[in-house]
Amino acid sequence: MTSYGYPDGALFYRRLDRRMPMAVAAEGSWLIDADGKRYLDAAGGAVVANLGHSLPEIAEAVAAEIRTLGYVNGTQLTCRSAEELAAELAPVLPGELRYSYFLASGSEAVEAAVKLARQVQLERGHPERWKVISRVPSYHGNTLTALSLSGREHYRRVFAPLLTDFPRIPAPDPYRFPDDPRTTGELVEEEILRQGPETVAAFLCEPIVGASAGAVVPPRVYYERAAEACRRHGVLLVADEVLTGIGRTGRWFASEHFDLAPDVLVMGKGLNAGAVPLSGLAATPEITETLARGSGSFNHAQTYSHHPATCAAGLAVVRHLKRHGLVERCASSETAFFAALEPLREHPWVGDVRGRGFLAGVELVADRETKEPWPRERRVAERLTERCFDNGLIVWPNVGHVDGERGDLVVLAPPLTATSEELVEIGRLLTRSLEEIS
Ligand code: PLP
């Protein structure tokens, strides 16, 4: 140990204020540390381990691809795994989306989607259109433009001078503001008009708001209005489905719950099931045609885009989901999952339990009647998460969604392969941990 309590070794840890257990093995929904302690992973890692944690089928697919092709430059050559992954995705993408472009992380794919929207507007003859309207709370990633577009104040604060100023509107909040224009969708058109439609390139949203607001499901009318406003004013609709995509909410993409047909969709996480860094964006034929007839390429390339090995992993994941009907299984097990969380509602700190499929948010409040959040210094979400961890349950905390400062919630996103016994155990351990800290 160093004199300031930092562990020996050379790893720059994500947390410098504590010692983390070492994960050494995994079995399905469970992680096992070096002391043999078992953790039921109700957060699927970072809402990513959709197939559970031990993935021999994916390991074999990746190894085979690396043996065959280590690397190809996607600007000069294409490869079988990227072609086949795009072909597997095309029939399950919402609306008119068809063409997939693969990258590594969700943040990168969000930035690529924003650049694509800008380039398409330019090539359609609208050079003044560059603004992207996003929402608060929201999360689109930690690179600077993705963070600029995000509404998660505690992530932004330190880097405020480095961020770009994009227009951001309040996100839908059916729990606190059920009949408010923020929840019923009018704000999208209002903001487009306020900015001047001739300056707006895109509207960026998570169809079901993920970790930053805790699985918020807006009413259908929100997206009817938002899509209509975008269409009327020539604004591209970009759906960030990094967290909600690939079956997480009981549909291949959460857009389907609302019959939402985005112009561009961003995916990540579940696409690779946590095995390798693979993300992507999908675009409509109208978009690829604009570029094909215009400049001839999307002005964006990265070393690891269309990578044979990461695409082989994605292909194995998507084929596994299809072969085992796991998206349908998630939809049909949604009731059992939320039934397992039902006992939480009896606890006076629980204001709301919400979500779809295997994505749930549990919001913790100081007063159920007024929905008053806890003062930040009580660290309710963090304390609950820590107690769960001690009790062998991994959940994902988030803070600050109410006003940028206050707001406590935990997000649950078990693997789509979780058994009914594991779902019951998640509800039991979370309820017990909450009782212990209160
Ligand atoms: N978009 C959404 C909706 C996310 O939830 C995340 C990550 O949590 C990202 C983008 C960023 O993805 P990554 O962490 O892979 O960069």
Residues whose N, C-alpha, C, O or C-beta is under 5 A from the ligand:
A	BS01	PLP	S105 G106 S107 E108 Y139 H140 G141 E206 G210 D240 V242 L243 G268
